[in-house]
Amino acid sequence: MQSTPTGTEEGKGQRILLELLDVSFGYKHEDVFQPIIKDISFQIESSEKIALIGHNGSGKTTLIRLCLGLLSPTSGKVLVDGLDLSDRKDLQSARKKLGIIFQDSYMHYFGSTVQEDVAFGPSNYYHDSWKIRELVDSAINVVGIDALRMRNPLKLSGGQGQLASVAAALASEPRYLFMDEPAVMLDVLNKEMLLSRLFNICEDLENSIIYITHYLEEISKFDRLLVLCEGELTFDGKPEDFVSSPELWAKNRLEMPSKFRLFNLIIQKLKSVNAMPHDLKIDDDPGVYCRLYRDIFGNELEGLLL
Amino acid sequence: MNYTMSVLSLIDVTKTYPDNPDIPALDINLFELRKGEHVAMIGEIGSGKTTFAKVAAGLLKPDRGAVQRFGSLLMYGRNQKFNLDKQVGYLSQKPEEQVFNTSVYREVAYALKFRPIPSDSYWKMADESCKIVDIDLSYYGNINPFSLSEGELRRVGIASNLVYDPELLILDEPAASLDLALKNLILARIFERYRSNNNSLILITHDFEIVLKYFSRVVVLKRGRIVCDCAPTDLVVREDFEAVTGLRLPFIARFYRELMLSGTRLKFQCRELS
């Protein structure tokens, strides 16, 4: 089997885990084949934190469904730890390694309490009730929804429901956790908290996270960024490289969030004023941005970035 | 019509859900929205934003208190038919909850059937409101809404409200699952339309950038209560913002706040007419 180099893997000796080989997918609409995913290849190794972005309708959700074996590619292969998802037997054993939080997660509850819902995954894999309990407890603690334990999942608010479904997905400790916008209904504080907790788990358990988001400010916190545009994988690399290039954003039909525009504005000015090396990092505090901004522009504000 | 006319008022309204009896989901002394006013509503998760929207839309009966719309009290149960519901639009944060037709065209044009509008202009009106949300009706018209993606379904939900130009539109997280470019485009068009025909709008969101950009009034909910009702720019500079609201400002707002606190003179460009 030929593996396709993507240029981002550096770790030698690390076992390649999830692998997509020239995967394409499409629907037939009025007898015309409409491609949705076009020839995508990449590999995901253990404990990688990956953000997946793209404009509306670029095929992000479809790509994730292909990775999970919920859709079969029209051509190409998806391999999970060497298991081929098109093989029914392999699919069964591969599924244990895959976790998913759907976009419309609130459509997928079936327990009568949050606790029961979270326990569903582990109780399919383990018989030991002590072990199940431990997994449920730790998932609920990690997400910080102890107060919601005995509530009916269908009666939760949008944001609470999203946290509950994150806990449910974490409970079975999947090696690859796919998340389709798990935080759209969360406020900034909860978004940041959720992400840092997910990263901790990712490091502890050496599993990988593939995170779809439209809240693009988040992407600088990830190790790796995948960008989809009209079904094609147009970028695979470090988020910083993407952030600093406005042309790439335009090419991928994405709009740059205000934070990155501010970042690029300051960097550009610093470069043009003097060639001094700057020490501004994307994830720096707003205070640092503010100090630099005032150094450059003084007390005048040059247009609003909103 | 008088500008100062009250479009919506909630007086002494409480609502408690049976599965969480200790904490009221909504506990509002007074909330008033005037004609032509746009208000943004923010709050931490579970703070009662959606409950507020449902009560205001007349979909949920409060335990106590009065909801007044366009000068008349809202009625529930068997008397519901006397409500002036045709003037109010509501978009749920879960668009699947409110979409029920078999095609996108039927979904968008559905509300027109109950209004004195000749049926030959349905398509034109539906097409017009679909254009606002960037949906091409000639392509999507015959597609079943449930085969659409989350973002598309939400846009169809918005279009089915805009089609009859409700005098009060309540949008619950209309921008979730839209990319930034589309979000800015669609919201700008909606606000433009609502400003030009002087209708009222309530927008529930987590996105403080939208609030800063388009609104001159923001209401903050915390544990069902209104803890703040002021201009967004006044809210940003408050020292105790996080303590009062339980929210965190987005990066750019924190940056502006730093600038203002360090003495930079800054005038927010507020696009809302006040």
Boltz contact constraints between the chains, C-beta under 6 A:
constraints:
  - contact:
      token1: [A, 55]
      token2: [B, 179]
      max_distance: 6.0
  - contact:
      token1: [A, 56]
      token2: [B, 151]
      max_distance: 6.0
  - contact:
      token1: [A, 56]
      token2: [B, 179]
      max_distance: 6.0
  - contact:
      token1: [A, 56]
      token2: [B, 182]
      max_distance: 6.0
  - contact:
      token1: [A, 103]
      token2: [B, 150]
      max_distance: 6.0
  - contact:
      token1: [A, 104]
      token2: [B, 150]
      max_distance: 6.0
  - contact:
      token1: [A, 151]
      token2: [B, 19]
      max_distance: 6.0
  - contact:
      token1: [A, 152]
      token2: [B, 19]
      max_distance: 6.0
  - contact:
      token1: [A, 155]
      token2: [B, 19]
      max_distance: 6.0
  - contact:
      token1: [A, 157]
      token2: [B, 45]
      max_distance: 6.0
  - contact:
      token1: [A, 157]
      token2: [B, 46]
      max_distance: 6.0
  - contact:
      token1: [A, 157]
      token2: [B, 50]
      max_distance: 6.0
  - contact:
      token1: [A, 158]
      token2: [B, 93]
      max_distance: 6.0
  - contact:
      token1: [A, 159]
      token2: [B, 45]
      max_distance: 6.0
  - contact:
      token1: [A, 160]
      token2: [B, 45]
      max_distance: 6.0
  - contact:
      token1: [A, 160]
      token2: [B, 46]
      max_distance: 6.0
  - contact:
      token1: [A, 181]
      token2: [B, 177]
      max_distance: 6.0
  - contact:
      token1: [A, 184]
      token2: [B, 176]
      max_distance: 6.0
  - contact:
      token1: [A, 184]
      token2: [B, 177]
      max_distance: 6.0
  - contact:
      token1: [A, 187]
      token2: [B, 44]
      max_distance: 6.0
  - contact:
      token1: [A, 187]
      token2: [B, 206]
      max_distance: 6.0
  - contact:
      token1: [A, 187]
      token2: [B, 247]
      max_distance: 6.0
  - contact:
      token1: [A, 188]
      token2: [B, 248]
      max_distance: 6.0
  - contact:
      token1: [A, 188]
      token2: [B, 250]
      max_distance: 6.0
  - contact:
      token1: [A, 189]
      token2: [B, 248]
      max_distance: 6.0
  - contact:
      token1: [A, 214]
      token2: [B, 179]
      max_distance: 6.0
  - contact:
      token1: [A, 255]
      token2: [B, 180]
      max_distance: 6.0
  - contact:
      token1: [A, 255]
      token2: [B, 181]
      max_distance: 6.0
  - contact:
      token1: [A, 258]
      token2: [B, 252]
      max_distance: 6.0
  - contact:
      token1: [A, 259]
      token2: [B, 251]
      max_distance: 6.0
  - contact:
      token1: [A, 259]
      token2: [B, 252]
      max_distance: 6.0
  - contact:
      token1: [A, 286]
      token2: [B, 254]
      max_distance: 6.0
  - contact:
      token1: [A, 286]
      token2: [B, 255]
      max_distance: 6.0
  - contact:
      token1: [A, 286]
      token2: [B, 258]
      max_distance: 6.0
  - contact:
      token1: [A, 287]
      token2: [B, 258]
      max_distance: 6.0
  - contact:
      token1: [A, 289]
      token2: [B, 255]
      max_distance: 6.0
  - contact:
      token1: [A, 290]
      token2: [B, 258]
      max_distance: 6.0
  - contact:
      token1: [A, 290]
      token2: [B, 259]
      max_distance: 6.0
  - contact:
      token1: [A, 299]
      token2: [B, 264]
      max_distance: 6.0
  - contact:
      token1: [A, 301]
      token2: [B, 266]
      max_distance: 6.0
  - contact:
      token1: [A, 304]
      token2: [B, 269]
      max_distance: 6.0
  - contact:
      token1: [A, 306]
      token2: [B, 213]
      max_distance: 6.0
